[in-house]
Amino acid sequence: MSEIFYAAGEALPKLTAAMLAAHSSADRETLSAVQCTAERLCVRTDRYGLPEDAVMRNAYLSLKEICFRIQRRIARTDELLCYENGVRQPESAVDLCRTLRHFVNQVDILTDVCMQIGDCEVPHELYARVLPERLNFVLAAMLERALYDIPDANVMDFRAGCVQSDLRIEMVLRHDPAITAEPLLRPETSGEEMLLPDAPELLNDHFCRCFGARMLRHSAEEKYVCTLSLPAAAAAYPLGKVSSDSAKRQDDTLIQAVLAGFVPAEIMLTALSDLL
């Protein structure tokens, strides 16, 4: 009997990977079909590339918003698939300063009038044995999870630094009544919740187990604090080649895809133009 359970346990990851791959493939076909339908509405466009007719414009934006949500689901599924297929560990420590600053910059650009960047402290030479693209995605998942808990947040503080043997990354979302900002949209319930009950939590869990990280969260006084701790590493010289089993994707598109359910369609229309 134990052999049967062992065999089932060995087959389960492959089955999960196959299901994720099939789900991603089906979503890509759906995305292509919705895109084609949307483009057929753009027979006559204004200077912004949107349909001149108001009814057609609203229909076009609605279809594009559906595209954004599907793209977000594809990005999540592909990220989970990376872990199911096995993520190759980096061959040496990586300085994450550029990755962290780029993340903050992209959030600032993408959220536009919806959120402001408050305090931002990212010193140089923050080394850890982690893949930058995996870290970038889990930071986006952290932000997504935070927006569920404090949807009226309009300021994000971001800090990083070394505390003893840890590289600590802190993200604080808060609501400042003195700041006038359009509220971020909350995602609607869709088919993705049926497959992934809590996708951000699942992604965070995979990342922490893979790279030996810890994540702590707490809310207090209209403030949401999320802290990610990674084992800090001394600078490896020379730096080894950082590789991954997953296909290379631009950092920008990961953040854009994850936040597609929150940011208004008019903003995402430009931000995700390279994806669609």
C-alpha positions in Angstrom: 0.0 0.0 0.0 2.8 2.4 0.8 4.2 1.9 -2.6 0.9 3.0 -4.1 0.9 6.2 -2.1 4.5 6.8 -3.0 3.8 6.4 -6.7 0.8 8.7 -6.4 2.9 11.3 -4.7 5.5 11.1 -7.4 2.9 11.5 -10.1 1.1 14.4 -8.5 3.6 17.2 -9.4 3.6 16.1 -13.0 -0.2 16.0 -13.1 -0.3 19.5 -11.5 2.2 20.8 -14.1 0.2 19.3 -16.9 -3.0 20.9 -15.6 -1.3 24.3 -15.3 0.2 24.0 -18.8 -3.2 23.1 -20.2 -4.9 25.9 -18.4 -2.3 28.4 -19.7 -2.7 27.2 -23.2 -6.5 27.5 -23.1 -6.2 31.0 -21.7 -3.9 32.0 -24.5 -6.4 30.8 -27.1 -9.2 32.7 -25.3 -7.0 35.8 -25.1 -6.3 35.6 -28.9 -10.1 35.3 -29.6 -11.0 38.3 -27.4 -8.2 40.4 -28.9 -9.5 39.7 -32.4 -13.0 40.7 -31.4 -11.7 43.9 -29.8 -9.7 44.9 -32.9 -12.7 44.5 -35.2 -14.3 47.4 -33.3 -11.5 49.7 -34.3 -12.6 50.5 -37.8 -12.7 54.3 -37.2 -10.5 55.5 -34.4 -9.7 58.8 -32.7 -6.2 60.2 -32.1 -5.8 57.9 -29.1 -6.5 54.8 -31.2 -9.9 54.2 -29.6 -13.1 53.8 -31.5 -14.8 57.1 -32.3 -18.3 55.9 -31.5 -18.9 56.0 -27.7 -20.7 52.7 -27.6 -18.0 51.0 -29.5 -15.3 52.7 -27.3 -17.0 51.3 -24.1 -17.3 47.9 -25.6 -13.6 48.0 -26.7 -12.4 49.0 -23.3 -14.5 46.3 -21.7 -13.0 43.7 -24.0 -9.5 45.0 -23.3 -10.1 44.8 -19.6 -11.1 41.1 -20.1 -7.8 40.7 -21.9 -5.9 42.2 -19.0 -7.6 39.8 -16.6 -6.8 36.8 -18.8 -3.2 38.0 -19.1 -2.9 38.3 -15.4 -4.2 34.7 -15.0 -1.7 33.5 -17.6 1.2 35.2 -15.8 0.2 33.6 -12.5 -0.2 30.2 -14.0 3.2 30.4 -15.8 4.8 31.5 -12.6 3.4 28.5 -10.7 4.5 26.3 -13.6 8.1 27.5 -13.1 8.1 26.1 -9.6 6.3 22.9 -10.6 8.9 22.3 -13.3 11.8 23.1 -10.9 13.6 26.4 -10.5 17.3 26.3 -10.9 19.1 28.1 -8.0 21.3 31.0 -8.9 25.0 30.1 -9.2 26.0 33.0 -7.0 24.7 35.9 -5.0 23.0 38.7 -6.9 22.9 42.4 -6.1 19.1 43.2 -5.9 19.4 46.9 -5.7 18.5 47.5 -9.3 15.6 45.0 -9.2 14.0 46.6 -6.2 14.3 50.2 -7.5 12.9 49.1 -10.9 10.0 47.5 -9.1 9.2 50.7 -7.2 9.6 52.8 -10.4 7.2 50.5 -12.4 4.5 50.6 -9.6 4.8 54.4 -9.6 4.4 54.6 -13.4 1.6 52.1 -13.6 -0.6 53.2 -10.7 -0.3 56.8 -11.9 -3.0 58.9 -10.2 -4.1 56.0 -8.0 -1.2 55.7 -5.7 1.9 57.7 -4.7 5.3 56.4 -3.7 6.1 57.8 -0.2 9.4 56.8 1.5 11.7 54.8 -0.7 14.9 53.5 0.9 16.9 51.0 -1.3 20.7 51.1 -0.6 23.3 49.7 -2.9 24.8 46.2 -2.6 22.0 44.1 -1.3 23.1 40.6 -2.1 21.1 37.4 -1.9 20.9 34.0 -3.7 17.7 34.5 -5.5 16.5 34.9 -9.1 15.6 38.5 -9.8 12.6 37.6 -12.0 11.2 35.4 -9.2 11.7 38.1 -6.6 10.1 40.7 -8.9 6.9 38.5 -9.3 6.6 37.8 -5.6 6.8 41.5 -4.8 4.0 42.1 -7.3 2.0 39.3 -5.6 2.7 40.9 -2.2 1.3 44.2 -3.5 -1.7 42.5 -5.0 -2.4 40.7 -1.7 -2.1 44.0 0.2 -4.5 45.8 -2.1 -7.2 43.2 -1.1 -6.8 44.1 2.5 -6.5 47.9 2.2 -8.2 48.8 -1.2 -8.3 52.5 -0.4 -4.5 52.7 0.0 -3.1 55.7 -1.9 0.5 55.7 -0.6 3.2 53.0 -0.7 6.4 53.1 1.4 9.2 50.8 0.3 12.3 50.0 2.3 15.1 47.4 2.0 18.2 46.7 4.0 20.3 44.1 5.8 19.3 43.2 9.4 21.9 40.8 10.9 21.9 37.8 8.5 18.8 38.8 6.6 18.0 41.0 3.6 14.8 42.5 4.7 12.3 44.1 2.2 9.4 46.0 3.7 6.3 47.2 1.8 3.9 49.5 3.7 0.5 50.5 2.2 -1.5 53.2 3.9 -4.3 55.7 3.3 -3.5 59.4 3.5 -6.7 61.5 3.6 -4.6 64.6 2.7 -3.8 63.0 -0.7 -6.4 63.2 -3.5 -6.2 60.1 -5.6 -8.5 58.0 -7.6 -9.2 54.7 -5.8 -7.7 51.5 -7.2 -10.2 49.1 -8.6 -10.8 45.8 -6.8 -10.8 42.7 -9.0 -14.1 41.1 -9.8 -14.7 37.5 -9.0 -13.8 35.4 -12.1 -12.9 31.9 -13.1 -9.3 32.3 -11.8 -10.5 32.1 -8.2 -12.0 28.6 -9.0 -8.6 27.3 -10.0 -6.4 29.3 -7.6 -8.3 30.1 -4.4 -5.6 32.5 -3.3 -3.1 32.9 -6.0 -0.9 35.5 -4.3 -0.6 33.3 -1.2 0.2 30.3 -3.3 2.9 32.2 -5.2 4.4 33.6 -2.0 4.5 30.1 -0.4 6.3 28.6 -3.5 8.8 31.5 -3.4 9.6 31.2 0.3 10.0 27.4 0.1 12.3 27.6 -2.9 14.6 30.4 -1.7 14.4 30.0 2.1 12.5 33.2 2.6 10.0 34.3 5.3 7.0 36.6 4.9 5.3 38.4 7.7 2.2 40.6 7.4 0.2 42.7 9.8 -2.4 45.6 9.7 -2.6 48.5 12.2 -4.1 52.0 12.1 -5.1 51.9 8.5 -1.7 50.6 7.5 -0.7 47.3 5.9 2.8 46.1 6.5 4.4 43.2 4.6 8.0 42.1 5.3 9.9 39.7 3.1 13.1 38.3 4.6 15.8 36.5 2.6 19.1 35.0 3.7 21.6 37.7 3.0 24.8 36.8 1.2 28.2 38.3 0.8 29.0 39.7 -2.7 30.2 36.8 -4.8 33.1 37.9 -7.1 33.0 37.3 -9.9 29.2 37.0 -10.1 28.1 33.7 -11.6 25.7 33.5 -14.5 22.1 33.8 -13.2 19.9 31.3 -15.0 16.4 29.9 -14.7 14.4 27.1 -16.2 11.7 29.5 -17.2 11.6 31.6 -20.3 12.9 35.1 -19.9 10.2 37.7 -19.4 10.6 41.5 -19.0 10.2 42.7 -15.4 7.7 45.3 -16.5 5.2 42.9 -17.9 5.1 40.8 -14.7 4.1 43.8 -12.6 1.6 45.0 -15.3 0.0 41.6 -15.6 -0.4 41.2 -11.8 -1.9 44.6 -11.3 -4.2 44.4 -14.3 -7.2 43.7 -12.1 -6.7 46.8 -10.0 -5.6 49.7 -12.3 -8.4 51.2 -14.5 -8.6 49.9 -18.0 -7.6 53.3 -19.6 -4.2 53.1 -17.8 -3.6 49.5 -18.5 -4.5 50.0 -22.2 -1.1 51.8 -22.6 0.8 49.9 -20.0 0.1 46.5 -21.5 0.3 47.4 -25.1 3.4 45.3 -25.5 1.6 42.2 -24.2 -1.5 42.3 -26.3 
